[in-house]
Amino acid sequence: MEQTQLQAVWEQILTKMKETLAESAFKWFKSVKPLSLTDDGFVLSVQNDLVKDWITSHYLTIVEDAVSAVLGSKHKVSFQVVPEAQPEVEPAKKETAGEEETAASHSSSRKKEDPNQGSLFQDQPPAPVDNGDMHIVAPGDRSSLNPKYTFETFVTGSSNRFAHAAAMAVAESPGKVYNPFFMYGGVGLGKTHLMHAIGNRVLQNHPEMRVLYVSSEQFTNEIIRAIQEGKAELFRQKYRTIDVLMVDDIQFLSGKQSTQEEFFNTFNALHVADKQIILSSDRPPREVQKLEDRLRSRFEGGLITDIQAPDLETRIAILKNKALLDHVDVPNDVLMFIANRIDSNIRELEGALTRVVAYASLIKKPVTTDVVAEALKDVFPNNHKKEVTLEVIQEIVATYFKIRIEDLHSKKRTRSIAFPRQIAMYLCRELTDTSLPQIGNFFGGRDHTTVLHAYDKIAKEREENAKLHKIIKDLIESIQKM
């Protein structure tokens, strides 16, 4: 089939899909293009792995149904990543006076909004450019970025995997995909880390670009100073010549009408020029109170991702990564002990480990769970969760699989009993310091080799079986809530 025919077929399929998909969902197909159509299947091109994974996991059935409806037969739909080619930049031609006038007129007619319309600085005469401490960001300037915050040092888990993948896609193609990119989540969950990681990766790939990370408070303070000191032109030069602008904690613009006014103009100027805008908040745009509707709609016009509190596995991985970066050796049982008791945010988790290591060094003792308890006695709440015991684990597992606790201790070998028993043994080994012989003895006087076999079997199957991984994750969360 010729490309023109193939494109026509795809347009019909898109029309069919539009009947089913919401407008926000349909945006995922904006850059999707048809590659080939055969009796075996329909191959579509996407710009990156993130788009491929998202469409495959969320909309594949809808696409296949639309293909069947248009073509009259079922076809297997697959996706192939084809990065968008960067257009070559041609040398600018010198325009004649007449051409300049025509071009200016055409440009003016195309402009949807004047970036300076309604600006705080609208009636303020330009002041002489005096950099002072409000300096123009130079190409390749990393002064606003933390070099330690990179994608390599960011620990991914189920709570942040989508945000991480989206951030990487933005970093690889700034201004091309997901613009603006809006991340939200609680304090200390990694939003700032990802913003700096994007900035560091962009400058690694494009050292000629101008990248700026600021907090919303810094943005507000610079507006106030620009008004007071007559530096409107310098403010505009700083913020509107940026290639990648990152504003942290955007929710603090709430109620600040004048600041929102200027940010709106800055946003428009950058967005029209296809410059990347990245924002973070502790809540989604629709929940930010006293935020102008026009700003809210622009924030919602890009990709919005959330970051949740890390689960137990991710918390342990974060602690291991922190210990590795700090070049300290911390036993696994200590990491588990801390991760079990601090589940609020990453910042508190890493701070606890730093405190424990420092405390152990000062009292000249090895890092043990007793040392942790002493070092963090004012951090752990008095009513912290019940210590994980074999009894708690067996109760949760038996309830989950709808069997009796006695069955876990019995000699029964039917799969409906043996499989939950193996999972219970695995969890006892993972979540407690109990030895293999003690676990075996607890579950009906079994040998320690039986426990080791159960642990290895479940650990291996968990890596290969997503359903089992989800079951164990749910069980761990239930146990931690006891």
N, C-alpha and C positions, 0 to 999 in steps of 0.2 A: 504494500500500500504506500502511495506517495505521501510525502510529509504534509502537503496541503490537505489531502484527504484525511490523514491521521489527525491533524489538528482540528479539522471540522468535526470528526467523531468525538474527540476529547471535549470540544465545546458543548456538544450535546450531552455528554456525560456530566459535565460540570453543571449544566442547567438542571439536569435531573437531581443531582446531589443537593443543589441549592434549595430544593423543595423540602429536604429533610434536615439540613444542617442550619444551626444558628449562624448569624453573621460572623460572630467571633470565631467559631469553628471553621467556617468557610475560608477564613483568611489563611489558614495553613496551606491551602491549595493554590495560593496566589502565584507562586513561583514553580509549581509542578508542571512539567511538560511531558508529552507523549514521546517515547523513543521507538517502540516497535509494537506491532500487533500481528500475532500469528495464531494458528489454530491451538497452539499450546498455551499461549498466555499474552497478557498485556503488560508491557514494561514501561514504567514511568520514571522520569528523572527528577531528583530532588537535589537541593543545594548542599545539604550536609546530613550527617548521621542523626542529628537531633530531630530534624523534620521527618526523616525516614522512620525512626523509632516511634515518634509520637503518632504519626498517621497510621502506622502498622498496628500499634496497640490500641488506638482509639477509634479509627474510622475505616479500617480495612473492609469490614463487612458492608458498610454503606457504599464504599467505592465499588466493590464487587457486585452488589445488587444493582447499582446504577449502570455498570458495564453490561450486565445481563439484560437489563431493561432496554438499553439502546441497541445492543447487537443481536438480541434475540437468542443468545446462548451463553452458557457459563464460560468464563475465562479466568484463569488464575492470574491475579494481579500481583506484580512484584515491583520493587523500587530499586533504582540504581543511583548512587551518589555521583553527581556530575557538578563539581564546583563551577560557579559562574565565572566566566573569563573576565578579567579586568580589562576595560577598554583602553586602548593606547591613547595617550594624550598628545594631540597635535599642537604644534607651535601656533600661538595666537596670531592671527593676521591683523596687520595695522589697518584700522578703519579710517575712512575719510571722514571729514566733518559731517557730511550728509549721512553717512552710514552710522556714525556715532549717534546722531540725533534719532535716526530710525530705530537703532538698537535700544536706545534709552527709552523711547516711546513704547517699544514692544515689551521691554522688560517691565516697565511700569504697569502695562495692561495685564501682564501675567501675574503680577504680585497679588496674592490673595489678601495679605495683611501687611501693613507697614510695621516692622519690628519696633519702631520708635513711637507708634501711635499710642497716646495715653501714657507715655513713659514719665517717670518721676522727673527725668532730666529734660523734658520736652522744651521748657521755656528757659532753661539754664544755658547761658552762653558758654562755648567751649573754653576751658581753661588751658593755659600752657601745659604741655605734657611734662609732668614731673613724676618720675617713677616712684620715688620715696620707697615705702615698703609695700605698695600695691603694684608689684612689678608685672610686666607682660611675660607670660609663660613662653620660654624659648623652646624651639624644637628639641625633642629628646630630653627635656628637663624632667628629672625624677624627684625633685625636692619635695613634692607633695605626696610621694608614695613611700610605703614601708617595704624595703627590699626583702624582708622576711616573709611577707604575705604573697605567696605564689601558688599556682595550681599544684605544684609538686608538694607543698607543705600542707595542703588542704585535705583533710580526711573525709572521704565520702561515705555515705551510708544511705539507707532508705529514706531518711528524713531530709536529705539535701541533694540527692542524686540529680534530680531534674534541674534544680537551680544551678548546680555545678556544670551540667552539660550545656545549658543555655548560656552561661557565662563564658564558657570556652568558645562557643559558636560566635558570640559577640566579639570576643577578643581576636578571633581569626579573621573576621570580616567587619570591622567597625564601620557603622553607618549603613551597612548593606542589609543586615537582618536584625529583626527585633529592636526597632528603634521607635520610642524609647524602650529600655529594658528596666522593669520595675521589680525589685525584690522586697519581700516583707517577711517579718518574723520577729520573735521576741529578742530581748537583749542578750548579747553574747552568743548568738547561734551561728555566726560566721558570715554575716552580710558584708561587713566591712572588709573582712579577709578576701572575699570574692571580688569586691570592687578593686582593691589594690592589686589582686592577681590579674584582673583584666588589664589594668593600666600597665603593669610590668610586662605582660605578654605583648601588648600592643607596641610598646617601645622597643621590645626585643625584635619584633618583626618589622616595625616601621620607625626607626630612630629619627626620621624627619618629622614625625607628628608631634603635635602639642597636646599633652594630656594633663588634666587637672582634677585633683580630688579635693573637695571641700565639704565641710559640714554646713548644714543650713544656717547654723548660727554664724559661721564665718561669712557666708554669703550676705546675711542680713547686716552684719557689722560693717562690711565693706561698702554696702549701699549707703548706710548712714554716714560713713566717713567721706564717701564721694560727694554726698550732698553738702556736708559741712565744709569741706575743703575745696569745693568747686572742681572736682576731678571726674566729672561725668564722662568725658571723652576717654579718659584713661580706663575707667571702669568698663566701658563698652569694648574698648580695644582688648582688654584682658579676657573678658568672657565670650566675646563673639568671634575671636580668632582661634578658639579652641577646636581641636579635632575630636577629642573625647572628653566630655564633661561629666564628672561623677559627683552627685550631691547626696550626702549621707543624712539620714534622719529627716527626711523631707516633711514629716508630720509636724515639725516645729515651725513651719510656715503658717500653721493654723492660726487664723485670726489676725495675721499681720498683713493687712490689706495692701499697704504700700509695697512691701517686699514681694507679695504675690504678683502685683502689677509688673514690677521690673523683671521678676523671674519669668513671667508669661512672655514678655518681649524677648528676653534672652533665649528662651526655649524656642520660640518661633524662628528667630534669626538662625539658630543652629540647625533646627529641623529642616528648614527650607534649603539649607546648604548641604543637607545629607551628612551632618556631623552627628556622631554618636552621643546619645544622652542616656545616662545610667542613674537610677534613683533607688534609694532604699528607705524603708519606713518600718515601723513596728506594727503596721496594720495595712490592709489593702486600701486603694484610693477611695473606694465608696464609703469607708468607715472613718476617713479623716474628717473630723468636724471643722466647720468654718473654713472650708477650702472652696475657692471659687469654682463654679461648674465648668468653666472653660478650661481651667487647669486639670480638673478631675477627668474631663473627657479626653484630654491629650495624654494624660498618664495611662488611661485605659485603652488608648489607641495602639499600644505596643504589646509586648509580651509581659505578663505578670506571673511571677513564680513565688511560692512561699517556701520558707525553711522552718521545719518543725524541730522540737527538742530531740536530741539524739537518743536512739534506743540504746540498750545495754551494750550490744556488740560494738556500736559506733563509739560509745563512751570509752570502752576499753581500748579500741584502736586509737582514739585520740590521745589517751594517756601513754600508750606505747610509743606513739609518734613524738610526743613531748619529751619523753625520757630519752629517746634516741637523739633528738635534736640537742638536748642538754648534756648528752654524753654521760648519763647516769644509768646505773644498773638497778632496776627495781623488779622484785619478784612478781610473778603473775598473780599470786594470791593477794598481794598488796594492791595491785591495779584493780582486781576484781572487788576488793573490799571498798576502795574509794568510789569506783563506778557504781556500786550498788547503793551507795548512800548519797551521792550527789548527782541528781538527774535534771537539774534546772537548765544549766547552760554551759557552754564550752569554756568560757572565761573563768567561771568559778571552779570548774573541773581542773583546768590547768593550774590555776592559782593554788588549789589544794595540794597538788603534787609538788609544786615548787616549795610550798611551806613545809611539807613533810620531809623532803630531802634536806632542806636547810636545818630543820629541827634535829634530824638524825645526825647530821654532821656536827652540830654544836654540842650535842650530848655524847658524841662519839659512840653511837650504837648503830648496828645494822638496821636497815629499813624493814620493819615487821608490822603486822597488823596492830600489835599492841602500841608500837611507836606512833602509828597513824592515829589510833584512837586518842592518844595523849596529845598529839600535835594539833588535832582538829576537834578537840572536845568542845570548843565554843562555836564550831561550825556545824557539827552534827546536832540536829534538834534532839531534845530529851525524849520526844515521842517518836523517834525515827522508826522506820518500818521494822517489823519483827525480823529477827535474824533468820536467814534461810536455813531450814533444817531438812533432814531426810523426810520427816513426818509431813512437813508442809508440801514438799514436792510430790510425795505419793498421793496426798489428798487432792491436789490440783490435777494431777495426771489421771487419777481414777475418775474424778468428776468429769473431766473433759471427754474421756473415752467411754463414759457411762458403764463402768465396771466397778466391782467391789474392791476395796483396799485389800481384802483377803486374797483376791485373785492375783494381785501383784506378788504376793509371798508364796503362792501355791506352786505346785509342780506342773501345772497345766502348760502345754506347749502349743496350743492352738494359736493361730496368728492374731486373733482378736484379743488374746491375753499377752502373748509373748512380745508382740510389737510394742504395746504401751509400756510393758516392763522394761524393754530395752531403752525406750525413750526416757523413762524415769531414771534408769541407771546413768544414762548419758548426762541428764540434767544434774544429778547428784554429783557427778564428777566435775561438771562445768561450774556449778554454782556454790559448791562447798569445798572445804579443805579435807573432807573425809577421805580416808585411804581406801584403796580398792578392796582389801579384805573386809574392812568395816562395812562398805556398801554391799558387798556380796553377802555378808552375814545378815545384814538388815533385810535383804530380799530373799528370805527363806533359806539362809545358810548356804548360799552358792559360793563357789570358788572365785578367787579374784580374777582368774583367767576368763571366766564367764563375763564379768563386768567389763574387762578390757576389750573383749570381743564385741560386746554390745556397744561400747563407746566408739570403737573404730568403725563399726558398721553404720551407726547412725550419723557419725561425723561425715563419712564418705557420701552416704545417701543424701545428706542435707545439702552438700555442695552441688549435687547433680539434680536434685528434685525440688523445684520451686514450691510445690505444694507442701512438702514436708518442712521445708525451711520456714514457711509461713506458720505452720502448726507449732513448731518449736518456738518461734518468735512470740506467738500469742501466749504460749505456756509460760515463757520466761516473764513476760509482762504481767501475767496474772500472779505469778509467784512473788514478784517484786511488790505487788500491791497488798499482799497479805500483812 
